[in-house]
Amino acid sequence: MKSSLGLFLLCLLSQAAIGQPQLGRIYHLANPDGSIAIVGENHGFAPYTVYLSAELVNMHSTQPLPAKFAIYPSQEPRLLTTLIADRQPYSFKYKYPYQLGIYTSRAPDTSYVYSLPFKLPAGEALPPCSTDTTTVPGNRYPYFFSLPAGTAVCAARVGIVYTIRQDVAKTKGAKANYLIVFHEDGGVAWYQNLEKNAASVKIGQRVAEGDTLGYVSSEKQHPPLYFDVEYPGEEHPQAVPVTFRVGDQLFRPHRKRTSKPPAPH
């Protein structure tokens, strides 16, 4: 028999941005033989990693759980595991938190050199970069750039636009306008504190390094541009240190202090 604990579960995996379509979900189906198939769908433009765990009573899973599954974009659902009853009564319930990107058991490669995530008019000095970790709890490598309102925000690396939010009129903490760009190595970049309704790209669009994504917020309080690079971790996204290219020099901001980029030659 089915337990009430096994009620249909649905995850709107791309609902972080208001008004976006449902691009992925995790759910279960009853097979003709009485077993339960847990499947994942991804109708988006970039992969996500699901952390599937289950509490089973008188059942077993064909895949050892807990387990991590990378769900790639596809028109077809992917079978994650099958739950099989050993005897009655049986019951099941499962959880499936997710992270954007592709989880691997290896430490992220931080050797990639990124372009600065913004464009300044010719002749203007490069701004200081703050890496105050107290502003973003749990993130060891947040980067804040104080820039003039309306400054073009640019892709720091080639990727695919995964998520856009641009309906926030007044930034307050995590409630802000942002874009997320997926990179081919499995990580993602966040660009936050952007101007309302001013995105220059669309979800699913492939962007080249240096392409304009949007613009720095012109709010009165003028929050700084927030940028970070994250990879799926064991339990939570793992932010990594970033090295930027400034002219012909390399620049890696120091943690917990304000760093001045080198002047371009």
N, C-alpha and C positions, 0 to 999 in steps of 0.2 A: 504494500500500500504506500501511497505518497504521504509524506508528512506535511503539515502546514509550514514546517520549517523550510520546505523546498519550494516555496512559492516563487513564481516568475520574478526574476530580478533583472532590472534594466539599468544600464549605465550610459548616460549621455556624455560620452568621452570628450566631446568638443564643445561643451556648453560653457566654458569659462568666459567666452566672449558673448555678450548678450546679442541675441538675434541670429546667431549662426545656426546652420542646419545641423541636425544630428548626423555625425559622420561615423560613429562607431558604437558598438554595444556588445555586452557579454550576456548570454542568456542560456537557458537549458531547454531541451526537447526530450519528450518521451519516445523511445524507440519501440518498434513493434514487439520486440522480445522483452520489454519491460525495463530495460536499462535506461539510463539517463545520459544524454549527450550534452556536454557543456561546450558551447561554441563561441567564437568571437568573430566580429565583423569589423571591417575598416574600409569605409567608402570615402576616406579622406585622401590626403596627398602625401602623407608621411607616416612612418610607423610609430607605434606606441608599444610599451612593454607592460604587460599585465602580471600582477603578482597574485596568483590564484592559490587560495587555501580553502580547506573544507573541513567541516565537522561531520563525520559519518557514523551512523549507528547501524550496525549489522550490514554494512556495505563496504566495498573497496573500490579504489580508483585504478584504472588501467595505467595511469601515469602517476608516479610517486608525487605526492603533494606534501608541503607547499612547493610550488614551482613557478618559474618565470617564463613567460611566452612573449616573443616579439610578434606583434600582429601587423603584417605589412598590408598596404593598400591592395585591395582585390575586390572583384565583383562577387566572388564566392566566399561563403563563410568558412572559417577554419575550425576543425575539430580540435579542442584542447585536451579533453579527456572524456572517458566514459565511466560513469558510476554504476556499479553492478551490485545488486542485492545478494547477500549471502543467505539470509533467512528473514522471516518476518517476526515482529514488526521492524521496519527499517525507516530511517529518516536521514535527511541531509540538509545542510545549509552551507553556503559558500560565500566568500568575500573575494573581491577582485580590484583592489586599488591599482591605479595605473600611473605611469610616468611617460612623458613625451620622449621619444627617441628610442634607441636600441640599447638594451642592457647587455654588457659582456662582463665576464668575471675579471677582465684585465683592468688595470688602472688606466684612466684616460690619458691619451697622448697630449701633452701640453706644449709640444715643440712648435706647433703651428703659429705663424706670425700673422696677426690680424691687422687690417687697416683700422684707422680711427673711425668710430661709428658716427661721425658727423663731418660736415663740411663748413669751413670758415672762409669768409671773404679773403681775398689775397691781401697780404700785408698785416693781417691781424695776428696778435700773439696767441699761441696755444694756451688754453685755460688749465689751471691746476686740476688735478684729479683726486677726489676724496675716496677713500676706501674704508669708511667708518662702518665696522661690522655691527655696531650696536643698533644701527638704523634698520638693518634687515636681519633679525634673529635667525640663527641657523645657517646663514649664508656667509662663508668665510671670505668670499671674493666679490663683493659688490663694488661697482665702479660708478661714481657720480661725477658728471662733468657740468660745471656751471657755464652755461652758454647763453648768448643773446636769444630772446624770443624769436621764433621763426627760423632759426638756424636749421638747415636741411640735415635730417638724420639719414645716414647712409649705411648700406649693408657692409659689415666689416668682413664678411666672408661669403662666398658663393653658397646659395641654398634655395630652399623652397619656403614660401610664406605659409606658415601652418595656421596661425591664429591672428586675428585682428580684433581689438576692441577700441572703439573711438567715439563712444557715446557719453563719456564722463565730462560734465561741465566744470566740476570743481574737484581737483585731486585731493584725496584724503587717505593717507597711508597706502595700503595696497589697492584701494579703489582709484584706478588711474587708466588712462588710455595707453595701450601698448601693442606691440607686434612681437610675434615669436617666429623665428626663422630656423628651419631644420637644416642641419649640415650633413653632408654625405658620410661623415665618420660616426654618425649616431648621436651627436650632441645637438643642442639648440641654443640659440642666443635670444635674450630678452632685450627689447628696446622699450623703455617705459617713460612715462611723463611726457606724452606727445600731445600735440594740438588736437582738439576735438574735430572730428569729421574732416580730417586732412590727410588721411592715408593716401599715398601715391601708388600703392600696389593693391593687388587682390589676393585673396586666399587661393593657394595653389599655384601662384605665379613663381616662376624661377627667376631669381635675382642674381646679378653679377656683383662682384665686389665693387663698391663705390656707387651702386644704384641708389637713388633717393627712395626712401621708404615712407617718410612723413616729415614732420617739422616739430621742433621743440615748442612746448606749451607756452602760450602767451598769457597765462593766468596772472592775476595781480601778484600772487604769492610766488610765482615763477619757480616751480620746483626744478631741480637740476635733472639733466638727462641721466637715467639709470640704465646701465648695461651690465649684463653678465652672461657667462657661458656655462651651461649645465649639461650633465650626463646623468642617465638613470643610475641610481646607486642601489645598495643592498635594500634599504628601506625608504630612503628619501632621495630626491635629486641631489647630485653632488656638483657644486660649483667649483670651478677650477681657476687657477691664476691665468691671466692673459698677457701675452706680449704683443705690444702694438708697434707698427712701423710708423715712424715719424721722419719723413724725408728719407735719408739714407741711414738713419739710426734706428735702434731698437729701444723700446721703453716698456718696462714692466713696473706698474705702480706698486708702491710698498703698502702692506696691510696696515690698517689702523693709523694712517696719517695722510696728510695731503702731499701729493707728489707733483713736482713741476716737470712736465715733459721737456725734453731737450729742444732747443731752438733748431729749426731746420736750416741746413746749409744752403 
